[in-house]
Amino acid sequence: MKVQDREVVKNLLQYLTSKNLTGSVEFREALKHFNVTTVYRWENKHSERPYVVDVFAPDIECGFERHSFKEKHSADFFCEVVCAAGDDE
């Protein structure tokens, strides 16, 4: 797959994630097939760790992993590291 094509697929899957369209079998299969990781960020203002990141990755069997952080910059850094992990293709 060309680098440009892979970037288009990654952007599409991240867009679907941002719209919470992650529940289908097809979404999971696309993550696996293209080895793409996406993240959904949100805030839970009633929590001690209000910055939440849901990670959708090919190797997560239950669908996603949830991580929470006390500070926004920690959540942002985590997202950068997680999303960059699949860029070695």
Sequence and secondary structure as in RCSB ss.txt:
>XXXX:A:sequence
MKVQDREVVKNLLQYLTSKNLTGSVEFREALKHFNVTTVYRWENKHSERPYVVDVFAPDIECGFERHSFKEKHSA
DFFCEVVCAAGDDE
>XXXX:A:secstr
  HHHHHHHHHHHHHHHHTT   SHHHHHHHHHHT  EEEEEE TTSSS EEEEEE TT TTS EEEEESSHHHH
HHHHHHHHHTTTT 
